[in-house]
Amino acid sequence: MRKWLPLVAICLGTFMLLVDITIVTVALPDIATSLDASFSDLQWVMDVYALALAALLLGAGAIADLRGQRRVYLGGLILFAVASLACGLAPGAGTLVVARGVQGIGGAAMFATTMALIASTYRGRDLGVAFGIWGAVNGAAAAIGPVLGGLLTEHVSWRAIFLVNLPVSVAAAALTLAVVGEFRRPDGPRVDLAGTVTFTVSAAALVYGLIRAGEHGWGSAGTLGLFALSAVALVLFLVVESRIPHPLLELGLFRRGGFVAALIAGLTLSAAAFSVLTFTSVWLQAVLGHGPVRAGLAMLPMALAAFVVAGLGGRFLHAASPRLTIGVGMLLVGAGSVALSRLDAGSDSGSLQLGLLVTGIGVGLAIPALSAAAMSAVPPQRGGMAAGALNTFRQLGFALGIAVFGLLFHNGIRDQLSGHVANPDTVAAAIGQGQAARDVPPAALSAIRAAVPTSLGDVYLIAAIVAFAAGIAVFVLMPRAVAHLAENTQPADGRSADVQPADGRSADGRSAAGRPDDGQSAGGKSDGAPRDTDRPVTHADI
């Protein structure tokens, strides 16, 4: 079992950074009350973390190849822990937003190295098992966040959702130092700083513009200026990437239908399946009066379904075409969203169960196959770039989902309340802060009880359309037969790659000094082949 300890160390960090995307969901009303945070403040608490992840993943992967994958992973763990402490002690909303951004930077360093570390540590069947487990962790982490967040928020404090990361970070760091080998490629390409900066500015300005539009309107000078800045930065990004020798993202990859389909699925899956949970929690707490635990438990069917299906899928569907698993998964996410779109004034938490269950099954089917599909759709030497692009689009999808669906949710409530309350915009903002049931006259409660689930249902309907469109795109663009990941990680001569970590340790962390070379590969099995392929597997080789 020792050979699986590196996977435990990697999955600990992965689980923690992905849980932190959604663990905040059920704590938003308490955060708003404690820090006097506005609805846009709460959107940024969610969005800035995902934006930092999206903007820095590709650049962090390149840095890891040059400086060492384990070193960057550990650095990310430490930064993540320090930022978590700052979040837990934040005296105001501004401090919390900044600390969440730093958390995202640490998370990007961790997330960018996890797949490369797995690919460098395991071979053959072990590699498939490792990626299956990693995929199951991915599928369950984001969905289980609201449950864990509810337990900590109600029984301890909203600050505990961040402080709990400290002991987990220590355990992950200690295990990483003990069992994970170092891998690097000192002669790798330089980091594309210009590409990273222009992409970050474009994504941040777009999300900020969408959030600002909800407060100041689409036609305000500030909103239009942000959209213009986003467009200019995107053009600059495309120009930079088309001209430099080692781009952050090779634009030629977008000519490959399988790669484009995987990015579309990753972007829309995060938006349609996960970002809407934020506003579902607001309805459960602000209107129905549920506590954080009950609100988190209401979303448990999605977490359980995603975890179980992802685990079983990794074991029994590894030979199935990603076109089928991802396409069907997206269609199921759409079907679950359709079921959730029927919310009305008479709905309660029980009305969510069927829709969340179907959505969770779709998530569990799609997520484990996404990485393999993206990496197998491109040449082997671009596998790491493809994996980084996929993870970037997944986090960007969540950030855009929070911004777009938040805008639609707020405007829908405001429109539904027009004529029923004196200040519909103010009441809609209060609902976004989770304070509606406490801060409005009793006569307005019936209007609110009808307006909020109706608006939420409309958001779910739009999410369903997005998911259905993505599922159709997958079936149209992705080839019927896709090369398996193991084929895309083989050396040119077709033999199993034999990894030699940079620090001289075997992939399970044990020292190789003092014993003869027994021809064992990183997976611990001898293939009898000479060590003529000794070099690290890097972010660019996955």
Solvent accessible surface area in square Angstrom, and as a share of the most:
residue,aa,sasa,rsa
1,M,188,0.84
2,R,100,0.37
3,K,70,0.30
4,W,45,0.16
5,L,59,0.29
6,P,0,0.00
7,L,6,0.03
8,V,70,0.40
9,A,0,0.00
10,I,0,0.00
11,C,14,0.08
12,L,55,0.27
13,G,0,0.00
14,T,0,0.00
15,F,70,0.29
16,M,7,0.03
17,L,0,0.00
18,L,3,0.01
19,V,5,0.03
20,D,1,0.00
21,I,10,0.05
22,T,1,0.00
23,I,1,0.01
24,V,0,0.00
25,T,1,0.01
26,V,0,0.00
27,A,0,0.00
28,L,4,0.02
29,P,9,0.05
30,D,54,0.28
31,I,0,0.00
32,A,0,0.00
33,T,86,0.50
34,S,60,0.39
35,L,19,0.10
36,D,126,0.65
37,A,0,0.00
38,S,42,0.27
39,F,24,0.10
40,S,13,0.08
41,D,45,0.23
42,L,3,0.02
43,Q,10,0.04
44,W,47,0.16
45,V,0,0.00
46,M,1,0.01
47,D,0,0.00
48,V,29,0.17
49,Y,0,0.00
50,A,0,0.00
51,L,12,0.06
52,A,14,0.11
53,L,0,0.00
54,A,2,0.01
55,A,5,0.04
56,L,49,0.25
57,L,2,0.01
58,L,17,0.08
59,G,4,0.04
60,A,12,0.10
61,G,0,0.00
62,A,24,0.19
63,I,72,0.37
64,A,1,0.01
65,D,6,0.03
66,L,41,0.20
67,R,151,0.55
68,G,0,0.00
69,Q,0,0.00
70,R,39,0.14
71,R,139,0.51
72,V,20,0.12
73,Y,0,0.00
74,L,23,0.11
75,G,37,0.36
76,G,1,0.01
77,L,1,0.01
78,I,109,0.55
79,L,64,0.32
80,F,0,0.00
81,A,17,0.13
82,V,92,0.53
83,A,3,0.02
84,S,0,0.00
85,L,75,0.37
86,A,42,0.33
87,C,0,0.00
88,G,0,0.00
89,L,115,0.57
90,A,0,0.00
91,P,109,0.69
92,G,22,0.21
93,A,15,0.12
94,G,50,0.48
95,T,62,0.36
96,L,0,0.00
97,V,27,0.16
98,V,103,0.59
99,A,7,0.05
100,R,0,0.00
101,G,11,0.10
102,V,48,0.27
103,Q,0,0.00
104,G,0,0.00
105,I,76,0.39
106,G,0,0.00
107,G,0,0.00
108,A,0,0.00
109,A,17,0.13
110,M,0,0.00
111,F,1,0.01
112,A,10,0.08
113,T,0,0.00
114,T,0,0.00
115,M,6,0.03
116,A,1,0.00
117,L,0,0.00
118,I,0,0.00
119,A,1,0.01
120,S,0,0.00
121,T,3,0.02
122,Y,3,0.01
123,R,24,0.09
124,G,44,0.43
125,R,195,0.71
126,D,14,0.07
127,L,6,0.03
128,G,47,0.45
129,V,61,0.35
130,A,0,0.00
131,F,24,0.10
132,G,15,0.15
133,I,76,0.39
134,W,7,0.02
135,G,2,0.02
136,A,9,0.07
137,V,23,0.13
138,N,0,0.00
139,G,0,0.00
140,A,7,0.05
141,A,0,0.00
142,A,9,0.07
143,A,1,0.01
144,I,58,0.30
145,G,0,0.00
146,P,0,0.00
147,V,16,0.09
148,L,61,0.30
149,G,0,0.00
150,G,0,0.00
151,L,76,0.38
152,L,29,0.14
153,T,8,0.05
154,E,84,0.38
155,H,134,0.60
156,V,104,0.60
157,S,40,0.26
158,W,14,0.05
159,R,68,0.25
160,A,13,0.10
161,I,0,0.00
162,F,0,0.00
163,L,58,0.29
164,V,51,0.29
165,N,6,0.03
166,L,53,0.26
167,P,85,0.54
168,V,48,0.28
169,S,4,0.03
170,V,104,0.60
171,A,51,0.39
172,A,0,0.00
173,A,21,0.16
174,A,59,0.46
175,L,42,0.21
176,T,0,0.00
177,L,98,0.49
178,A,55,0.42
179,V,4,0.02
180,V,0,0.00
181,G,0,0.00
182,E,9,0.04
183,F,0,0.00
184,R,62,0.23
185,R,53,0.19
186,P,100,0.63
187,D,124,0.64
188,G,13,0.13
189,P,45,0.29
190,R,207,0.75
191,V,50,0.29
192,D,12,0.06
193,L,128,0.64
194,A,51,0.40
195,G,0,0.00
196,T,15,0.09
197,V,77,0.44
198,T,21,0.12
199,F,30,0.13
200,T,46,0.26
201,V,54,0.31
202,S,10,0.06
203,A,7,0.05
204,A,36,0.28
205,A,6,0.04
206,L,62,0.31
207,V,0,0.00
208,Y,96,0.37
209,G,0,0.00
210,L,18,0.09
211,I,5,0.03
212,R,61,0.22
213,A,6,0.04
214,G,20,0.19
215,E,103,0.46
216,H,104,0.46
217,G,29,0.28
218,W,128,0.45
219,G,63,0.60
220,S,27,0.17
221,A,91,0.70
222,G,27,0.26
223,T,0,0.00
224,L,99,0.49
225,G,40,0.38
226,L,29,0.14
227,F,48,0.20
228,A,55,0.43
229,L,86,0.43
230,S,10,0.06
231,A,55,0.43
232,V,87,0.50
233,A,5,0.04
234,L,83,0.41
235,V,86,0.49
236,L,90,0.45
237,F,10,0.04
238,L,77,0.38
239,V,61,0.35
240,V,30,0.17
241,E,5,0.02
242,S,76,0.49
243,R,195,0.71
244,I,55,0.28
245,P,117,0.74
246,H,104,0.46
247,P,21,0.13
248,L,14,0.07
249,L,10,0.05
250,E,52,0.24
251,L,51,0.25
252,G,22,0.21
253,L,4,0.02
254,F,76,0.31
255,R,208,0.76
256,R,102,0.37
257,G,27,0.26
258,G,5,0.04
259,F,0,0.00
260,V,34,0.19
261,A,0,0.00
262,A,0,0.00
263,L,3,0.02
264,I,52,0.26
265,A,0,0.00
266,G,0,0.00
267,L,49,0.24
268,T,18,0.10
269,L,1,0.00
270,S,8,0.05
271,A,12,0.10
272,A,2,0.02
273,A,4,0.03
274,F,9,0.04
275,S,0,0.00
276,V,1,0.00
277,L,3,0.01
278,T,6,0.03
279,F,1,0.01
280,T,0,0.00
281,S,0,0.00
282,V,2,0.01
283,W,2,0.01
284,L,0,0.00
285,Q,20,0.09
286,A,1,0.01
287,V,13,0.08
288,L,55,0.27
289,G,56,0.54
290,H,18,0.08
291,G,27,0.26
292,P,17,0.10
293,V,21,0.12
294,R,141,0.52
295,A,0,0.00
296,G,0,0.00
297,L,81,0.40
298,A,8,0.06
299,M,0,0.00
300,L,49,0.24
301,P,29,0.18
302,M,1,0.00
303,A,3,0.02
304,L,99,0.49
305,A,9,0.07
306,A,0,0.00
307,F,107,0.45
308,V,77,0.44
309,V,30,0.17
310,A,0,0.00
311,G,34,0.32
312,L,94,0.47
313,G,10,0.10
314,G,24,0.23
315,R,173,0.63
316,F,132,0.55
317,L,72,0.36
318,H,125,0.56
319,A,76,0.59
320,A,31,0.24
321,S,33,0.21
322,P,16,0.10
323,R,45,0.16
324,L,96,0.48
325,T,12,0.07
326,I,0,0.00
327,G,0,0.00
328,V,50,0.29
329,G,0,0.00
330,M,0,0.00
331,L,61,0.30
332,L,51,0.25
333,V,0,0.00
334,G,0,0.00
335,A,43,0.34
336,G,0,0.00
337,S,1,0.01
338,V,59,0.34
339,A,34,0.26
340,L,2,0.01
341,S,24,0.16
342,R,195,0.71
343,L,11,0.05
344,D,74,0.38
345,A,61,0.47
346,G,73,0.70
347,S,14,0.09
348,D,75,0.39
349,S,18,0.11
350,G,48,0.46
351,S,51,0.33
352,L,0,0.00
353,Q,60,0.27
354,L,120,0.60
355,G,1,0.01
356,L,2,0.01
357,L,80,0.40
358,V,32,0.19
359,T,4,0.03
360,G,0,0.00
361,I,59,0.30
362,G,0,0.00
363,V,0,0.00
364,G,1,0.01
365,L,32,0.16
366,A,0,0.00
367,I,7,0.03
368,P,34,0.21
369,A,17,0.13
370,L,1,0.01
371,S,10,0.06
372,A,30,0.23
373,A,1,0.01
374,A,0,0.00
375,M,0,0.00
376,S,13,0.08
377,A,19,0.15
378,V,5,0.03
379,P,35,0.22
380,P,59,0.37
381,Q,101,0.45
382,R,79,0.29
383,G,0,0.00
384,G,0,0.00
385,M,29,0.13
386,A,0,0.00
387,A,5,0.04
388,G,6,0.06
389,A,1,0.01
390,L,1,0.00
391,N,5,0.03
392,T,4,0.02
393,F,44,0.18
394,R,15,0.05
395,Q,5,0.02
396,L,23,0.11
397,G,1,0.01
398,F,5,0.02
399,A,0,0.00
400,L,36,0.18
401,G,3,0.03
402,I,0,0.00
403,A,0,0.00
404,V,54,0.31
405,F,9,0.04
406,G,0,0.00
407,L,9,0.04
408,L,62,0.31
409,F,1,0.01
410,H,14,0.06
411,N,30,0.15
412,G,20,0.19
413,I,1,0.00
414,R,79,0.29
415,D,87,0.45
416,Q,79,0.35
417,L,0,0.00
418,S,63,0.41
419,G,84,0.81
420,H,128,0.57
421,V,21,0.12
422,A,98,0.76
423,N,92,0.47
424,P,30,0.19
425,D,70,0.36
426,T,91,0.53
427,V,16,0.09
428,A,2,0.01
429,A,32,0.25
430,A,15,0.11
431,I,0,0.00
432,G,4,0.03
433,Q,28,0.13
434,G,5,0.05
435,Q,31,0.14
436,A,0,0.00
437,A,50,0.39
438,R,158,0.58
439,D,89,0.46
440,V,20,0.11
441,P,87,0.55
442,P,113,0.71
443,A,96,0.74
444,A,8,0.06
445,L,37,0.18
446,S,78,0.50
447,A,19,0.14
448,I,2,0.01
449,R,116,0.42
450,A,40,0.31
451,A,2,0.02
452,V,0,0.00
453,P,1,0.01
454,T,44,0.26
455,S,1,0.01
456,L,0,0.00
457,G,2,0.02
458,D,73,0.38
459,V,1,0.01
460,Y,5,0.02
461,L,85,0.42
462,I,64,0.33
463,A,0,0.00
464,A,1,0.00
465,I,106,0.54
466,V,46,0.26
467,A,0,0.00
468,F,69,0.29
469,A,58,0.45
470,A,2,0.01
471,G,0,0.00
472,I,105,0.53
473,A,22,0.17
474,V,0,0.00
475,F,54,0.22
476,V,112,0.64
477,L,69,0.34
478,M,5,0.02
479,P,70,0.44
480,R,182,0.66
481,A,89,0.69
482,V,24,0.14
483,A,45,0.35
484,H,87,0.39
485,L,22,0.11
486,A,43,0.33
487,E,103,0.46
488,N,13,0.07
489,T,22,0.13
490,Q,58,0.26
491,P,33,0.21
492,A,119,0.92
493,D,78,0.40
494,G,54,0.52
495,R,92,0.34
496,S,54,0.35
497,A,13,0.10
498,D,10,0.05
499,V,6,0.03
500,Q,64,0.28
501,P,6,0.04
502,A,45,0.35
503,D,62,0.32
504,G,32,0.31
505,R,44,0.16
506,S,30,0.19
507,A,2,0.01
508,D,12,0.06
509,G,7,0.07
510,R,132,0.48
511,S,72,0.46
512,A,35,0.27
513,A,86,0.67
514,G,91,0.88
515,R,112,0.41
516,P,113,0.71
517,D,98,0.51
518,D,77,0.40
519,G,20,0.20
520,Q,75,0.33
521,S,19,0.12
522,A,16,0.12
523,G,9,0.09
524,G,36,0.35
525,K,131,0.55
526,S,74,0.48
527,D,69,0.36
528,G,70,0.67
529,A,30,0.23
530,P,93,0.59
531,R,72,0.26
532,D,87,0.45
533,T,34,0.20
534,D,60,0.31
535,R,130,0.47
536,P,27,0.17
537,V,15,0.08
538,T,0,0.00
539,H,17,0.07
540,A,23,0.18
541,D,24,0.13
542,I,2,0.01
